[in-house]
């Protein structure tokens, strides 16, 4: 028996998810990427790929570009499932109603 892929694990997490934003304290801290809400308190807040950086000297949340190191997210949701190969092959863009 093979171990589940990270994608399978994320999809399982998404299936168990009820759809609302969760407090960041409940987010996985094993390096799993999620969508994080980062209240920047400027013109606009940020929602971006986020993970608990387990390799850092000082473990912390980081965004995908490691741009928001001076701030920490307050909420999270699982990443959505990727588009199916059929949608990609057909050139269907989610949200365009094709």
Backbone as ProteinMPNN parsed JSONL, in Angstrom:
{"seq_chain_A": "XXXXXXXXXXXXXXXXXXXXXXXXXXXXXXXXXXXXXXXXXXXXXXXXXXXXXXXXXXXXXXXXXXXXXXXXXXXXXXXXXXXXXXXXXXXXXXXXXX", "coords_chain_A": {"N_chain_A": [[0.843, -1.178, 0.0], [0.6, 2.196, -0.886], [1.661, 5.424, 0.308], [-0.615, 8.17, 0.78], [-0.797, 10.78, -1.657], [0.375, 14.214, -1.438], [-1.531, 15.83, -2.707], [-3.873, 14.254, -2.603], [-4.202, 14.211, 0.156], [-4.705, 16.949, 0.62], [-7.106, 17.244, -0.791], [-8.749, 15.584, 0.718], [-8.73, 17.009, 3.096], [-10.05, 19.301, 2.213], [-12.582, 18.191, 1.627], [-13.508, 17.611, 4.152], [-13.9, 20.053, 5.137], [-15.964, 22.787, 6.086], [-16.428, 25.135, 4.711], [-16.232, 27.742, 5.798], [-14.106, 30.443, 6.939], [-11.419, 29.622, 9.066], [-10.003, 29.981, 12.354], [-6.572, 30.795, 12.57], [-5.158, 29.316, 14.401], [-6.098, 26.742, 14.231], [-5.066, 25.682, 11.925], [-3.149, 23.393, 9.841], [0.115, 22.496, 10.908], [2.219, 21.292, 9.599], [3.628, 21.874, 7.36], [1.864, 21.889, 5.276], [0.307, 23.515, 2.58], [-2.011, 26.177, 2.61], [-4.798, 28.46, 2.089], [-4.232, 31.6, 3.284], [-5.412, 34.288, 5.308], [-4.248, 37.442, 5.488], [-4.176, 40.179, 7.375], [-3.307, 43.092, 6.255], [-3.692, 45.742, 6.754], [-3.571, 48.041, 5.213], [-4.188, 49.495, 2.122], [-5.437, 47.236, 1.088], [-6.223, 43.962, 2.255], [-4.609, 40.716, 2.321], [-4.997, 37.605, 0.64], [-3.487, 34.64, 0.377], [-1.347, 31.906, -0.702], [-0.204, 29.959, 1.956], [1.89, 28.65, 4.514], [2.986, 26.767, 7.4], [6.148, 27.383, 8.347], [8.323, 25.063, 8.808], [10.999, 24.733, 8.623], [12.352, 26.994, 9.224], [14.543, 28.964, 11.326], [13.183, 30.202, 13.351], [10.186, 29.03, 13.773], [7.319, 29.915, 11.876], [4.404, 31.394, 10.301], [4.332, 31.63, 6.781], [4.018, 33.395, 3.703], [3.519, 32.596, 0.204], [5.502, 33.976, -1.284], [7.133, 34.817, 0.65], [6.889, 37.408, 1.469], [5.425, 38.715, 3.401], [6.696, 38.756, 5.934], [6.73, 40.292, 8.232], [4.309, 40.163, 9.375], [1.487, 38.191, 10.456], [-0.837, 35.604, 9.516], [-4.406, 35.586, 10.169], [-6.562, 33.915, 9.709], [-7.636, 30.931, 7.915], [-8.23, 28.745, 5.071], [-8.676, 25.574, 3.409], [-6.714, 24.811, 0.466], [-8.256, 25.029, -2.748], [-9.385, 22.27, -4.795], [-7.415, 21.301, -7.618], [-8.023, 22.218, -11.095], [-9.712, 19.824, -13.158], [-8.093, 17.453, -15.363], [-9.566, 17.244, -17.704], [-10.973, 19.684, -17.885], [-8.828, 21.429, -18.142], [-7.704, 20.537, -20.571], [-9.826, 21.158, -22.248], [-9.739, 23.841, -22.166], [-11.291, 25.297, -20.449], [-12.053, 27.925, -18.325], [-12.333, 28.345, -14.926], [-15.182, 29.926, -13.505], [-15.956, 31.372, -15.72], [-18.225, 30.404, -16.833], [-18.48, 28.515, -18.956]], "CA_chain_A": [[0.0, 0.0, 0.0], [1.405, 3.409, -0.981], [1.205, 6.568, 1.111], [-1.398, 9.111, -0.03], [-0.034, 11.921, -2.163], [-0.032, 15.467, -0.809], [-2.759, 16.296, -3.331], [-4.959, 13.469, -2.024], [-4.395, 14.687, 1.521], [-5.358, 18.252, 0.557], [-8.488, 17.049, -1.203], [-9.465, 15.049, 1.882], [-8.909, 18.134, 4.003], [-11.101, 20.138, 1.637], [-13.876, 17.524, 1.743], [-13.93, 17.674, 5.541], [-14.002, 21.468, 5.455], [-17.351, 23.231, 5.926], [-16.529, 26.294, 3.833], [-15.977, 29.028, 6.43], [-12.735, 30.723, 7.355], [-11.096, 29.096, 10.395], [-8.94, 30.661, 13.08], [-5.265, 30.261, 12.164], [-4.688, 28.362, 15.413], [-6.533, 25.392, 13.868], [-4.455, 25.297, 10.647], [-2.096, 22.38, 9.957], [1.466, 23.027, 11.098], [3.124, 20.255, 9.113], [4.147, 22.296, 6.064], [0.776, 21.872, 4.297], [-0.08, 24.836, 2.075], [-3.424, 26.547, 2.726], [-4.994, 29.877, 1.791], [-4.205, 32.358, 4.518], [-5.877, 35.671, 5.285], [-3.231, 38.282, 6.125], [-4.691, 41.549, 7.486], [-2.177, 43.986, 6.035], [-4.087, 47.036, 7.336], [-3.254, 49.166, 4.338], [-5.279, 49.653, 1.176], [-6.149, 45.969, 0.942], [-5.665, 42.807, 2.941], [-4.1, 39.712, 1.392], [-5.316, 36.185, 0.732], [-2.455, 34.021, -0.446], [-0.848, 30.608, -0.266], [0.416, 30.113, 3.264], [2.223, 27.407, 5.206], [3.808, 26.879, 8.608], [7.525, 27.146, 7.923], [8.938, 24.191, 9.802], [12.448, 24.709, 8.421], [12.903, 28.265, 9.657], [15.134, 28.972, 12.661], [12.068, 30.554, 14.209], [8.978, 28.621, 13.039], [6.305, 30.961, 11.709], [3.633, 31.326, 9.066], [4.922, 32.384, 5.68], [3.254, 33.418, 2.464], [4.227, 31.931, -0.885], [6.662, 34.741, -1.722], [7.817, 35.224, 1.88], [6.835, 38.863, 1.417], [4.738, 39.257, 4.574], [7.361, 38.218, 7.121], [6.505, 41.185, 9.363], [2.91, 40.015, 9.744], [1.065, 36.797, 10.505], [-2.244, 35.471, 9.12], [-5.362, 35.397, 11.265], [-7.542, 32.898, 9.329], [-7.211, 30.056, 6.827], [-9.116, 27.75, 4.467], [-7.878, 24.666, 2.567], [-6.597, 25.134, -0.955], [-9.258, 24.321, -3.555], [-8.877, 21.208, -5.663], [-6.999, 21.838, -8.914], [-8.955, 21.887, -12.163], [-9.537, 18.476, -13.692], [-7.375, 17.422, -16.65], [-10.531, 17.459, -18.79], [-11.211, 21.129, -17.991], [-7.606, 22.048, -18.657], [-7.602, 20.179, -21.989], [-10.888, 21.845, -22.981], [-9.511, 25.279, -22.109], [-12.331, 25.933, -19.646], [-11.537, 28.73, -17.23], [-13.342, 28.401, -13.866], [-15.813, 31.215, -13.284], [-16.386, 32.009, -16.958], [-19.514, 29.859, -17.215], [-18.504, 27.742, -20.205]], "C_chain_A": [[0.892, 1.246, 0.0], [0.81, 4.505, -0.103], [0.393, 7.502, 0.222], [-0.523, 10.286, -0.475], [-0.464, 13.18, -1.418], [-1.329, 16.01, -1.398], [-3.969, 15.564, -2.762], [-5.253, 13.937, -0.608], [-5.091, 16.041, 1.535], [-6.822, 18.12, 0.149], [-9.317, 16.493, -0.054], [-9.714, 16.148, 2.901], [-10.025, 19.037, 3.502], [-12.483, 19.523, 1.758], [-14.405, 17.589, 3.171], [-14.209, 19.107, 5.979], [-15.414, 21.961, 5.186], [-17.506, 24.513, 5.125], [-16.261, 27.636, 4.47], [-14.518, 29.195, 6.786], [-12.544, 30.253, 8.789], [-9.998, 29.941, 11.037], [-7.607, 30.0, 12.741], [-4.725, 29.245, 13.165], [-5.056, 26.924, 15.064], [-5.898, 24.89, 12.569], [-3.379, 24.237, 10.852], [-0.721, 23.037, 10.073], [2.512, 21.985, 10.694], [3.741, 20.611, 7.762], [3.103, 22.279, 4.962], [0.433, 23.298, 3.875], [-1.589, 25.003, 2.179], [-3.566, 27.965, 2.189], [-5.068, 30.608, 3.121], [-4.728, 33.766, 4.301], [-4.911, 36.491, 6.124], [-3.773, 39.708, 6.197], [-3.549, 42.563, 7.426], [-2.433, 45.367, 6.635], [-3.581, 48.216, 6.516], [-4.435, 49.308, 3.398], [-6.085, 48.371, 0.993], [-5.441, 44.866, 1.705], [-5.256, 41.781, 1.898], [-4.675, 38.334, 1.694], [-4.324, 35.51, -0.191], [-2.059, 32.664, 0.12], [0.02, 30.814, 0.966], [0.776, 28.746, 3.812], [2.995, 27.718, 6.473], [5.209, 26.472, 8.201], [8.252, 26.36, 8.997], [10.464, 24.158, 9.684], [13.132, 25.996, 8.885], [13.535, 28.131, 11.042], [14.078, 29.301, 13.712], [10.792, 30.18, 13.459], [7.915, 29.719, 13.046], [5.495, 30.672, 10.46], [4.367, 32.128, 8.017], [3.994, 32.34, 4.485], [4.125, 32.846, 1.354], [5.48, 32.652, -1.349], [7.535, 35.166, -0.552], [7.937, 36.744, 1.946], [6.311, 39.452, 2.729], [5.369, 38.796, 5.886], [7.12, 39.051, 8.367], [5.098, 41.053, 9.936], [2.573, 38.541, 9.826], [-0.408, 36.71, 10.128], [-3.129, 35.27, 10.345], [-6.347, 34.272, 10.991], [-7.019, 32.091, 8.155], [-8.387, 29.239, 6.31], [-8.229, 26.812, 3.645], [-7.776, 25.194, 1.136], [-7.71, 24.415, -1.713], [-8.594, 23.206, -4.352], [-8.441, 21.835, -6.991], [-8.043, 21.501, -9.974], [-8.673, 20.487, -12.703], [-8.762, 18.533, -15.013], [-8.312, 17.681, -17.829], [-10.814, 18.947, -18.982], [-10.001, 21.839, -18.568], [-7.478, 21.782, -20.155], [-8.633, 20.92, -22.826], [-10.706, 23.357, -22.968], [-10.566, 26.016, -21.306], [-11.679, 26.667, -18.48], [-12.613, 28.802, -16.154], [-13.87, 29.819, -13.691], [-16.266, 31.914, -14.541], [-17.664, 31.402, -17.517], [-19.558, 29.124, -18.541], [-19.076, 26.377, -19.979]], "O_chain_A": [[1.83, 1.341, 0.792], [-0.387, 4.509, 0.187], [0.68, 7.618, -0.97], [0.374, 10.72, 0.248], [-1.545, 13.215, -0.832], [-2.142, 16.587, -0.676], [-4.987, 16.191, -2.469], [-6.414, 14.049, -0.213], [-5.971, 16.272, 2.364], [-7.682, 18.814, 0.69], [-10.467, 16.891, 0.127], [-10.787, 16.212, 3.503], [-10.858, 19.49, 4.288], [-13.461, 20.24, 1.969], [-15.618, 17.619, 3.38], [-14.704, 19.334, 7.083], [-16.01, 21.599, 4.172], [-18.634, 24.94, 4.883], [-16.074, 28.612, 3.744], [-13.781, 28.218, 6.919], [-13.414, 30.464, 9.634], [-9.171, 30.536, 10.346], [-7.529, 28.776, 12.637], [-3.911, 28.398, 12.8], [-4.413, 25.987, 15.537], [-6.177, 23.765, 12.156], [-2.761, 24.181, 11.915], [-0.443, 24.028, 9.397], [3.54, 21.82, 11.35], [4.312, 19.75, 7.093], [3.415, 22.618, 3.82], [0.285, 24.182, 4.719], [-2.349, 24.083, 1.875], [-2.567, 28.608, 1.867], [-5.879, 30.266, 3.981], [-4.517, 34.365, 3.246], [-4.77, 36.262, 7.325], [-3.826, 40.388, 5.172], [-2.908, 42.848, 8.437], [-1.491, 46.078, 6.983], [-3.21, 49.255, 7.061], [-5.581, 49.247, 3.843], [-7.294, 48.427, 0.766], [-4.213, 44.841, 1.79], [-5.531, 41.962, 0.711], [-4.821, 37.948, 2.853], [-4.309, 35.767, -1.395], [-2.386, 32.321, 1.256], [0.858, 31.714, 1.017], [0.043, 27.78, 3.598], [3.584, 28.791, 6.609], [5.432, 25.345, 7.759], [8.736, 26.927, 9.976], [11.141, 23.613, 10.556], [14.361, 26.067, 8.928], [13.12, 27.29, 11.838], [14.082, 28.75, 14.814], [10.352, 30.936, 12.593], [7.652, 30.355, 14.067], [5.855, 29.81, 9.658], [4.953, 33.17, 8.311], [3.271, 31.365, 4.281], [5.324, 32.636, 1.54], [6.437, 32.002, -1.771], [8.568, 35.807, -0.748], [8.938, 37.289, 2.41], [6.703, 40.55, 3.123], [4.659, 38.481, 6.84], [7.295, 38.543, 9.475], [4.741, 41.758, 10.88], [3.322, 37.715, 9.305], [-1.162, 37.647, 10.391], [-2.67, 34.846, 11.406], [-6.918, 33.719, 11.931], [-6.078, 32.504, 7.478], [-9.395, 29.059, 6.994], [-7.142, 27.209, 3.226], [-8.645, 25.929, 0.667], [-8.07, 23.295, -1.351], [-7.38, 23.211, -4.552], [-9.048, 22.809, -7.436], [-8.857, 20.6, -9.777], [-7.53, 20.029, -12.702], [-8.779, 19.556, -15.699], [-7.906, 18.266, -18.833], [-10.888, 19.421, -20.116], [-10.137, 22.745, -19.389], [-7.179, 22.696, -20.924], [-8.365, 21.274, -23.974], [-11.42, 24.079, -23.663], [-10.726, 27.227, -21.457], [-10.864, 26.106, -17.748], [-13.714, 29.276, -16.433], [-13.11, 30.787, -13.724], [-16.908, 32.961, -14.455], [-18.143, 31.834, -18.566], [-20.601, 29.116, -19.194], [-19.175, 25.586, -20.918]]}, "name": "protein", "num_of_chains": 1, "seq": "XXXXXXXXXXXXXXXXXXXXXXXXXXXXXXXXXXXXXXXXXXXXXXXXXXXXXXXXXXXXXXXXXXXXXXXXXXXXXXXXXXXXXXXXXXXXXXXXXX"}
